[in-house]
C-alpha cells in the first residue's frame, strides 16, 4: 500500500498491521480462526501470495 493509504486509515482510528504481523498467512482449513501465523513456516507460499498481491495492485492502480 502507498504511504498515503496508511495515513488515511490511521487518521480514521484504524491501526494497520506493521512489523512481523504485517503479513499473516493462515491455513483456513485447519485454523479457521486465524490464530497461527504460518508466514515463517511456509515462506514459499507467503512469497507467492505477496507477488500475486503486488502484481494485482500494480494492475488496478496503473494510470
VEXBA-667778 format. One record per atom (N, C-alpha, C, O, CB): residue in one letter; atom name; x, y, z. Coordinates in Angstrom, 1 decimal. Each point is the difference from the previous one (the first is absolute). Glycine has a CB too. Layout:
BEGIN
NODE  type  atom      px      py      pz
NODE     a    CA       X       Y       Z
...
END
This chain:
BEGIN
NODE  type  atom      px      py      pz
NODE     x     N     0.8    -1.2     0.0
NODE     x    CA    -0.8     1.2     0.0
NODE     x     C     0.9     1.2     0.0
NODE     x     O     1.1     0.1     0.5
NODE     x    CB    -3.0    -1.3     0.7
NODE     x     N     1.4     2.2    -1.8
NODE     x    CA     0.7     1.3     0.0
NODE     x     C    -0.1     0.7     1.4
NODE     x     O    -0.9    -0.3     0.7
NODE     x    CB     0.4     0.6    -3.2
NODE     x     N     1.5     0.5     2.8
NODE     x    CA     0.0     0.6     1.3
NODE     x     C    -1.2     0.8     0.3
NODE     x     O    -0.5     0.1     1.1
NODE     x    CB     2.9     0.0    -1.3
NODE     x     N    -3.0     0.6    -0.8
NODE     x    CA    -1.2     0.8     0.2
NODE     x     C    -1.2    -0.9     0.4
NODE     x     O    -0.8     0.5     0.7
NODE     x    CB     1.7     1.2    -2.4
NODE     x     N    -0.9    -2.9     1.3
NODE     x    CA    -1.1    -0.9     0.4
NODE     x     C     0.1    -0.3     1.5
NODE     x     O    -1.0    -0.1     0.6
NODE     x    CB     0.8    -0.9    -3.0
NODE     x     N     1.4     0.8     2.9
NODE     x    CA     0.2    -0.3     1.4
NODE     x     C    -0.4     1.2     0.8
NODE     x     O    -0.7    -0.1     1.0
NODE     x    CB     2.5    -1.5    -1.5
NODE     x     N    -1.4     2.8     0.0
NODE     x    CA    -0.4     1.2     0.7
NODE     x     C    -1.5     0.2     0.1
NODE     x     O    -0.6     0.4     1.0
NODE     x    CB     2.8     0.6    -1.7
NODE     x     N    -2.9    -1.3    -0.4
NODE     x    CA    -1.4     0.0    -0.1
NODE     x     C    -0.7    -0.9     1.1
NODE     x     O    -0.9     0.5     0.7
NODE     x    CB     1.1     0.1    -3.2
NODE     x     N     0.3    -1.8     2.6
NODE     x    CA    -0.5    -0.9     0.9
NODE     x     C     0.2     0.4     1.5
NODE     x     O    -0.8     0.0     0.8
NODE     x    CB     1.2    -1.8    -2.5
NODE     x     N     0.9     2.2     1.9
NODE     x    CA     0.3     0.5     1.4
NODE     x     C    -0.8     1.2     0.4
NODE     x     O    -0.3     0.1     1.2
NODE     x    CB     2.6    -1.1    -1.5
NODE     x     N    -2.5     1.9    -0.6
NODE     x    CA    -0.7     1.2     0.3
NODE     x     C    -1.5    -0.3     0.4
NODE     x     O    -0.6     0.9     0.6
NODE     x    CB     2.1     0.4    -2.2
NODE     x     N    -2.0    -2.4     1.2
NODE     x    CA    -1.4    -0.4     0.3
NODE     x     C    -0.1    -1.0     1.2
NODE     x     O    -1.0    -0.6     0.2
NODE     x    CB     0.4     1.0    -2.6
NODE     x     N     1.7    -0.5     3.1
NODE     x    CA     0.0    -0.8     1.2
NODE     x     C     0.4    -1.5    -0.2
NODE     x     O    -0.2    -0.8     0.9
NODE     x    CB    -1.5     2.3    -0.1
NODE     x     N     2.1    -1.8    -2.0
NODE     x    CA     0.4    -1.4    -0.3
NODE     x     C     1.5    -0.1     0.2
NODE     x     O     0.7     0.9    -0.3
NODE     x    CB    -2.6    -1.3    -1.3
NODE     x     N     2.4    -0.8     2.0
NODE     x    CA     1.4    -0.2     0.2
NODE     x     C     0.4    -1.1    -0.9
NODE     x     O    -0.1    -1.2     0.3
NODE     x    CB     0.0     2.0     2.0
NODE     x     N     0.7    -0.5    -3.5
NODE     x    CA     0.4    -1.1    -0.9
NODE     x     C     1.1    -0.8     0.6
NODE     x     O     0.8     0.5     0.8
NODE     x    CB    -1.4     0.9    -2.7
NODE     x     N     0.7    -2.7     1.6
NODE     x    CA     1.0    -0.9     0.6
NODE     x     C     1.4     0.5    -0.5
NODE     x     O     0.1     0.4    -1.2
NODE     x    CB    -1.7    -2.3     1.3
NODE     x     N     2.6     1.8     0.7
NODE     x    CA     1.3     0.4    -0.3
NODE     x     C     1.0    -1.0     0.5
NODE     x     O    -0.4    -0.8     0.9
NODE     x    CB    -0.2     3.2    -0.9
NODE     x     N     1.8    -2.4    -0.4
NODE     x    CA     1.0    -0.9     0.5
NODE     x     C    -0.2    -1.5    -0.4
NODE     x     O    -0.5    -0.2    -1.1
NODE     x    CB     0.8     1.8     3.0
NODE     x     N     0.0    -2.5    -1.0
NODE     x    CA    -0.1    -1.4    -0.4
NODE     x     C    -1.5    -0.4    -0.2
NODE     x     O    -0.2    -1.0    -0.8
NODE     x    CB     2.2     0.5     2.2
NODE     x     N    -2.9     1.1    -0.8
NODE     x    CA    -1.4    -0.3    -0.2
NODE     x     C    -0.6     0.6    -1.3
NODE     x     O    -1.2    -0.3    -0.3
NODE     x    CB     1.0     0.1     2.8
NODE     x     N     0.9     1.0    -3.2
NODE     x    CA    -0.5     0.7    -1.2
NODE     x     C    -0.4    -1.0    -1.1
NODE     x     O    -1.0     0.2    -0.7
NODE     x    CB     2.4     1.7     1.2
NODE     x     N    -0.8    -3.1    -0.5
NODE     x    CA    -0.3    -1.0    -0.9
NODE     x     C    -0.5    -1.3     0.8
NODE     x     O     0.8    -0.5     0.8
NODE     x    CB     0.8     1.4    -2.6
NODE     x     N    -2.8    -1.3     1.6
NODE     x    CA    -0.5    -1.1     0.7
NODE     x     C    -0.5    -1.1    -0.9
NODE     x     O    -0.8     0.3    -0.9
NODE     x    CB     0.1     1.2     2.8
NODE     x     N     1.2    -2.7    -1.7
NODE     x    CA    -0.4    -1.1    -0.9
NODE     x     C    -0.6    -1.1     0.9
NODE     x     O     0.6    -0.5     1.0
NODE     x    CB     1.2     1.0    -2.6
NODE     x     N    -3.1    -0.8     1.4
NODE     x    CA    -0.7    -1.0     0.8
NODE     x     C    -0.5    -1.1    -0.9
NODE     x     O    -0.3     0.2    -1.2
NODE     x    CB    -0.4     1.5     2.9
NODE     x     N     0.6    -2.9    -1.2
NODE     x    CA    -0.6    -1.2    -0.7
NODE     x     C    -1.4     0.0     0.5
NODE     x     O    -0.3    -0.5     1.1
NODE     x    CB     2.5    -0.8    -1.3
NODE     x     N    -3.1     1.8    -0.6
NODE     x    CA    -1.4     0.1     0.4
NODE     x     C    -0.7    -1.4     0.2
NODE     x     O    -1.0    -0.1     0.7
NODE     x    CB     0.9     2.3    -1.9
NODE     x     N     0.6    -3.2     0.6
NODE     x    CA    -0.6    -1.3     0.2
NODE     x     C     0.3    -0.6     1.4
NODE     x     O    -0.8    -0.7     0.6
NODE     x    CB     1.1     0.3    -3.1
NODE     x     N     0.9     0.7     3.0
NODE     x    CA     0.4    -0.5     1.3
NODE     x     C    -0.1     1.0     1.1
NODE     x     O     0.0    -0.3     1.2
NODE     x    CB     1.4    -1.3    -2.3
NODE     x     N    -1.5     2.9     0.7
NODE     x    CA     0.0     1.1     1.0
NODE     x     C    -0.9     1.1    -0.5
NODE     x     O     0.4     1.1    -0.3
NODE     x    CB     2.0    -1.6     1.0
NODE     x     N    -3.7     0.2    -0.7
NODE     x    CA    -1.0     1.0    -0.5
NODE     x     C    -0.1     1.3     0.8
NODE     x     O    -0.4     1.0    -0.5
NODE     x    CB    -0.9    -2.9    -0.3
NODE     x     N     1.8     1.8     2.1
NODE     x    CA     0.0     1.3     0.8
NODE     x     C     1.3     0.8    -0.2
NODE     x     O     0.2     1.0     0.6
NODE     x    CB    -1.6    -2.2     1.0
NODE     x     N     2.2     0.7    -2.5
NODE     x    CA     1.3     0.7    -0.4
NODE     x     C     0.8     0.4     1.3
NODE     x     O     0.3     1.2     0.2
NODE     x    CB    -1.4    -0.3    -2.3
NODE     x     N     1.4    -1.9     2.9
NODE     x    CA     0.8     0.3     1.2
NODE     x     C     1.5    -0.3    -0.1
NODE     x     O     0.7     0.5     0.8
NODE     x    CB    -2.8    -1.1     0.4
NODE     x     N     2.5    -0.1    -2.3
NODE     x    CA     1.4    -0.3    -0.2
NODE     x     C     0.5     0.7    -1.3
NODE     x     O    -0.6    -0.2    -1.0
NODE     x    CB     0.4    -2.0     2.3
NODE     x     N     1.3     2.9    -1.2
NODE     x    CA     0.6     0.6    -1.2
NODE     x     C     1.0    -1.0    -0.5
NODE     x     O     1.0    -0.2     0.6
NODE     x    CB    -1.4     2.6     0.3
NODE     x     N     0.1    -2.9    -2.1
NODE     x    CA     0.9    -1.0    -0.7
NODE     x     C     1.0     0.7    -0.9
NODE     x     O     0.7    -0.8    -0.7
NODE     x    CB    -2.5    -0.9     0.9
NODE     x     N     1.9     3.0    -0.2
NODE     x    CA     0.9     0.7    -1.0
NODE     x     C     1.4    -0.5     0.1
NODE     x     O     0.6    -0.3    -1.0
NODE     x    CB    -2.0     2.3     1.2
NODE     x     N     1.9    -2.2     1.0
NODE     x    CA     1.4    -0.5     0.1
NODE     x     C     0.2    -1.5    -0.2
NODE     x     O     1.0    -0.4    -0.6
NODE     x    CB    -0.6     2.2     2.2
NODE     x     N    -1.5    -2.5    -1.3
NODE     x    CA     0.1    -1.5    -0.2
NODE     x     C    -0.2    -0.4    -1.5
NODE     x     O     0.4    -1.0    -0.5
NODE     x    CB    -1.3     0.7     2.8
NODE     x     N     0.2     1.2    -3.1
NODE     x    CA    -0.3    -0.2    -1.4
NODE     x     C     0.4     1.2    -0.8
NODE     x     O    -0.8     0.6    -0.7
NODE     x    CB    -1.1    -2.1     1.3
NODE     x     N     3.2     1.8    -0.6
NODE     x    CA     0.5     1.2    -0.7
NODE     x     C    -0.3     0.0    -1.5
NODE     x     O    -0.2     1.0    -0.6
NODE     x    CB     1.9    -0.8     2.3
NODE     x     N    -1.7    -1.4    -2.3
NODE     x    CA    -0.2    -0.1    -1.5
NODE     x     C    -1.5     0.5    -0.3
NODE     x     O    -0.2     0.7    -1.0
NODE     x    CB     1.9    -2.6     0.8
NODE     x     N    -2.6     1.4     1.0
NODE     x    CA    -1.4     0.4    -0.2
NODE     x     C    -0.2     1.5     0.2
NODE     x     O    -0.7     0.7    -0.7
NODE     x    CB    -0.1    -3.1     1.4
NODE     x     N     1.4     2.8     0.4
NODE     x    CA    -0.1     1.5     0.3
NODE     x     C     0.6     0.8    -1.1
NODE     x     O    -0.6     1.0    -0.4
NODE     x    CB     0.7    -1.5     2.9
NODE     x     N     1.0     0.1    -3.0
NODE     x    CA     0.7     0.8    -1.1
NODE     x     C    -0.9     0.0    -1.3
NODE     x     O    -0.1     1.0    -0.6
NODE     x    CB     2.3    -1.6     1.6
NODE     x     N    -2.8    -0.6    -1.3
NODE     x    CA    -0.8    -0.1    -1.2
NODE     x     C    -1.3     0.9     0.2
NODE     x     O    -0.3     0.8    -1.0
NODE     x    CB     1.1    -3.1     0.6
NODE     x     N    -1.4     2.3     1.5
NODE     x    CA    -1.2     0.9     0.2
NODE     x     C     0.4     1.4     0.0
NODE     x     O    -0.8     0.9    -0.5
NODE     x    CB    -0.2    -2.7     1.8
NODE     x     N     2.2     2.2    -0.7
NODE     x    CA     0.4     1.4     0.0
NODE     x     C     0.2     0.5    -1.5
NODE     x     O    -0.4     1.1    -0.3
NODE     x    CB     1.5    -1.5     2.6
NODE     x     N    -0.4    -0.5    -3.1
NODE     x    CA     0.2     0.4    -1.4
NODE     x     C    -1.3     0.1    -0.8
NODE     x     O    -0.2     1.0    -0.7
NODE     x    CB     2.3    -2.2     0.8
NODE     x     N    -3.1     0.3     0.2
NODE     x    CA    -1.3     0.1    -0.6
NODE     x     C    -0.7     1.3     0.4
NODE     x     O    -0.6     0.7    -0.9
NODE     x    CB     0.4    -3.2     0.8
NODE     x     N     0.3     2.9     1.4
NODE     x    CA    -0.6     1.2     0.4
NODE     x     C     0.6     1.2    -0.6
NODE     x     O    -0.6     1.0    -0.4
NODE     x    CB     0.0    -2.1     2.6
NODE     x     N     2.0     1.1    -2.3
NODE     x    CA     0.7     1.2    -0.6
NODE     x     C    -0.4     0.1    -1.4
NODE     x     O    -0.2     1.1    -0.5
NODE     x    CB     2.1    -1.4     2.1
NODE     x     N    -2.0    -0.8    -2.4
NODE     x    CA    -0.4     0.0    -1.4
NODE     x     C    -1.4     0.6    -0.1
NODE     x     O    -0.2     0.8    -0.9
NODE     x    CB     1.8    -2.8     0.4
NODE     x     N    -2.5     1.5     1.3
NODE     x    CA    -1.4     0.4    -0.1
NODE     x     C    -0.1     1.5     0.3
NODE     x     O    -0.7     0.8    -0.6
NODE     x    CB    -0.1    -3.1     1.3
NODE     x     N     1.5     2.8     0.4
NODE     x    CA     0.0     1.4     0.4
NODE     x     C     0.5     0.9    -1.1
NODE     x     O    -0.6     1.0    -0.3
NODE     x    CB     0.9    -1.7     2.7
NODE     x     N     0.8     0.2    -3.1
NODE     x    CA     0.5     0.9    -1.1
NODE     x     C    -1.0     0.0    -1.2
NODE     x     O     0.0     1.0    -0.7
NODE     x    CB     2.4    -1.6     1.4
NODE     x     N    -3.1    -0.5    -0.9
NODE     x    CA    -1.0     0.0    -1.1
NODE     x     C    -1.2     1.0     0.3
NODE     x     O    -0.4     0.7    -0.9
NODE     x    CB     1.1    -3.1     0.4
NODE     x     N    -1.2     2.4     1.7
NODE     x    CA    -1.2     0.8     0.4
NODE     x     C     0.4     1.4     0.2
NODE     x     O    -0.9     0.9     0.1
NODE     x    CB    -0.2    -2.9     0.8
NODE     x     N     2.4     2.3    -0.6
NODE     x    CA     0.3     1.4     0.3
NODE     x     C     0.8     0.6    -1.2
NODE     x     O     0.4     1.2     0.1
NODE     x    CB    -0.3    -1.7     2.3
NODE     x     N     0.0    -0.2    -3.5
NODE     x    CA     0.7     0.5    -1.2
NODE     x     C    -0.8     1.2    -0.6
NODE     x     O    -1.2     0.0     0.0
NODE     x    CB     2.2    -2.3    -0.4
NODE     x     N    -0.2     3.3     0.0
NODE     x    CA    -0.7     1.2    -0.6
NODE     x     C    -0.8    -0.3    -1.2
NODE     x     O    -0.6     0.9    -0.6
NODE     x    CB     2.4     0.5     1.5
END
